[in-house]
Amino acid sequence: MLPMLKENTSQLIGFLKQTTRYFRDVLLMHGLLLFIIIPLLSNGTKLLFQLADIPSFTLELFYPFIFQHPFITFSLIMILLSVVVLIYFEFTFLLLSLYFICKFQV
């Protein structure tokens, strides 16, 4: 068990040494998403709720909200789709970074 742990630890250290080339790109991507795009989407959602005069979104208001505010509903759906696409893009970016790290390591 101990030799396997030492081998895995040495492989991890070797892998982390190879990641320095991609560390800047990954941090830039996370920073862009965490500090710029997510706050913009959050503030956009708050603005849409203020435009519709809705203090909080509950299930009791769900069906009347859909039919009384179709533009706001469409905008919220677009924000939701944006978040899903951003999550997919970030995950894909991280997987591609990992792929190229492993590819150049061999």
VEXKERO-569859 format. One record per residue: residue number from 1; residue in one letter; x, y, z of N, C-alpha, C in turn. Coordinates in steps of 0.05 Angstrom, whole numbers, plus 5000, padded with zeros to 4 digits. Layout:
n res nc1 nc2 nc3 cac1 cac2 cac3 cc1 cc2 cc3
NUM A X Y Z X Y Z X Y Z
...
//
This chain:
n res nc1 nc2 nc3 cac1 cac2 cac3 cc1 cc2 cc3
1 M 5016 4976 5000 5000 5000 5000 5017 5025 5000
2 L 5038 5025 5016 5056 5049 5018 5071 5054 4992
3 P 5081 5034 4977 5095 5039 4952 5075 5051 4931
4 M 5050 5042 4931 5031 5052 4913 5025 5082 4919
5 L 5023 5089 4944 5019 5116 4953 5042 5134 4944
6 K 5067 5124 4947 5090 5140 4939 5090 5143 4909
7 E 5083 5123 4894 5082 5125 4865 5061 5145 4855
8 N 5038 5143 4868 5016 5162 4860 5024 5191 4868
9 T 5037 5194 4890 5046 5221 4898 5066 5232 4879
10 S 5085 5215 4871 5106 5225 4852 5093 5231 4825
11 Q 5073 5215 4816 5059 5221 4791 5044 5247 4793
12 L 5032 5252 4816 5017 5277 4821 5036 5301 4820
13 I 5058 5299 4832 5078 5321 4832 5088 5326 4804
14 G 5094 5305 4789 5102 5308 4761 5080 5321 4744
15 F 5055 5313 4748 5033 5325 4734 5030 5355 4740
16 L 5032 5361 4766 5029 5389 4774 5052 5407 4763
17 K 5076 5396 4760 5098 5411 4748 5092 5418 4719
18 Q 5078 5400 4705 5071 5405 4677 5048 5424 4673
19 T 5033 5429 4694 5009 5446 4692 5015 5476 4693
20 T 5039 5483 4698 5045 5512 4701 5040 5527 4675
21 R 5042 5513 4652 5037 5527 4626 5008 5534 4623
22 Y 4990 5519 4635 4962 5523 4632 4948 5537 4656
23 F 4964 5541 4677 4953 5552 4701 4942 5580 4696
24 R 4956 5597 4681 4947 5624 4675 4921 5624 4660
25 D 4919 5606 4640 4894 5605 4624 4870 5596 4641
26 V 4874 5577 4658 4853 5567 4675 4844 5588 4694
27 L 4863 5602 4707 4856 5623 4725 4842 5646 4711
28 L 4851 5653 4687 4838 5674 4672 4809 5667 4665
29 M 4805 5642 4658 4778 5633 4651 4760 5633 4676
30 H 4770 5623 4698 4754 5623 4723 4749 5652 4733
31 G 4769 5669 4731 4765 5696 4739 4745 5711 4723
32 L 4746 5706 4696 4726 5718 4679 4698 5709 4686
33 L 4695 5684 4690 4668 5674 4697 4659 5682 4725
34 L 4677 5680 4745 4669 5685 4772 4665 5715 4778
35 F 4682 5732 4767 4682 5760 4775 4668 5779 4755
36 I 4663 5769 4731 4650 5787 4711 4623 5776 4701
37 I 4623 5751 4690 4599 5741 4677 4578 5733 4697
38 I 4584 5719 4718 4564 5710 4738 4552 5735 4752
39 P 4567 5755 4761 4554 5778 4773 4536 5793 4753
40 L 4544 5794 4727 4527 5807 4707 4500 5792 4704
41 L 4501 5766 4703 4477 5750 4701 4460 5753 4727
42 S 4472 5753 4750 4458 5757 4775 4444 5784 4776
43 N 4459 5805 4769 4447 5831 4769 4425 5834 4748
44 G 4428 5820 4726 4407 5820 4705 4382 5807 4716
45 T 4385 5786 4731 4361 5772 4743 4348 5791 4763
46 K 4364 5804 4780 4352 5823 4799 4338 5845 4785
47 L 4349 5855 4763 4336 5877 4748 4310 5868 4736
48 L 4309 5844 4726 4284 5833 4714 4263 5831 4736
49 F 4270 5822 4760 4250 5820 4781 4241 5847 4790
50 Q 4259 5867 4790 4250 5894 4797 4232 5905 4776
51 L 4237 5900 4750 4219 5910 4729 4191 5898 4731
52 A 4190 5873 4740 4164 5860 4743 4151 5865 4770
53 D 4164 5880 4787 4154 5886 4815 4149 5860 4830
54 I 4168 5842 4829 4166 5817 4844 4188 5816 4865
55 P 4181 5817 4890 4202 5817 4911 4216 5791 4914
56 S 4202 5769 4910 4214 5743 4911 4199 5724 4893
57 F 4213 5704 4883 4200 5686 4864 4193 5660 4879
58 T 4167 5655 4881 4158 5631 4895 4141 5614 4876
59 L 4136 5589 4884 4120 5572 4867 4091 5581 4864
60 E 4081 5596 4884 4054 5607 4882 4052 5627 4860
61 L 4074 5642 4855 4074 5662 4834 4082 5652 4807
62 F 4089 5626 4805 4101 5615 4781 4082 5618 4757
63 Y 4058 5606 4758 4040 5606 4735 4029 5634 4729
64 P 4021 5650 4748 4013 5677 4741 4036 5694 4729
65 F 4060 5688 4739 4083 5703 4729 4088 5697 4700
66 I 4086 5671 4692 4091 5663 4664 4071 5677 4645
67 F 4046 5679 4653 4026 5689 4635 4024 5720 4636
68 Q 4031 5732 4658 4029 5761 4661 4054 5775 4651
69 H 4077 5762 4651 4102 5774 4644 4117 5756 4624
70 P 4108 5754 4599 4122 5735 4581 4150 5744 4573
71 F 4155 5771 4571 4181 5780 4564 4201 5774 4587
72 I 4193 5778 4611 4210 5773 4634 4215 5743 4636
73 T 4195 5727 4631 4198 5697 4631 4218 5689 4610
74 F 4215 5699 4586 4234 5693 4564 4262 5701 4572
75 S 4265 5725 4584 4292 5734 4592 4304 5716 4613
76 L 4288 5708 4632 4298 5690 4653 4306 5663 4642
77 I 4291 5653 4622 4299 5628 4609 4325 5631 4594
78 M 4329 5654 4581 4354 5660 4567 4378 5661 4587
79 I 4373 5673 4610 4394 5674 4630 4401 5646 4640
80 L 4380 5629 4644 4385 5602 4652 4400 5586 4631
81 L 4393 5590 4606 4408 5576 4585 4437 5587 4583
82 S 4441 5612 4588 4468 5623 4588 4485 5610 4610
83 V 4473 5607 4633 4488 5594 4655 4495 5565 4648
84 V 4477 5551 4636 4482 5523 4628 4504 5522 4607
85 V 4503 5540 4587 4524 5540 4566 4551 5548 4579
86 L 4551 5567 4597 4576 5575 4610 4588 5552 4627
87 I 4571 5537 4640 4581 5514 4655 4593 5493 4636
88 Y 4579 5488 4614 4589 5469 4595 4616 5479 4583
89 F 4618 5505 4577 4642 5516 4565 4665 5514 4585
90 E 4660 5521 4610 4681 5520 4630 4691 5491 4634
91 F 4673 5472 4636 4680 5444 4639 4696 5434 4615
92 T 4687 5441 4591 4701 5433 4567 4729 5446 4566
93 F 4732 5471 4574 4758 5484 4574 4777 5470 4593
94 L 4767 5463 4617 4784 5449 4636 4792 5421 4626
95 L 4773 5407 4613 4780 5381 4603 4800 5383 4580
96 L 4797 5403 4563 4817 5406 4541 4844 5414 4552
97 S 4845 5431 4573 4870 5437 4585 4883 5412 4597
98 L 4868 5396 4610 4878 5371 4621 4888 5352 4599
99 Y 4874 5351 4577 4882 5334 4555 4909 5343 4544
100 F 4912 5369 4540 4937 5378 4529 4960 5376 4548
101 I 4955 5378 4574 4976 5373 4594 4985 5344 4592
102 C 4966 5326 4591 4973 5297 4590 4986 5291 4563
103 K 4978 5303 4542 4989 5298 4515 5018 5307 4514
104 F 5024 5330 4524 5052 5340 4523 5070 5328 4544
105 Q 5058 5315 4563 5073 5302 4585 5086 5277 4574
106 V 5072 5263 4556 5082 5237 4546 5104 5240 4527
//
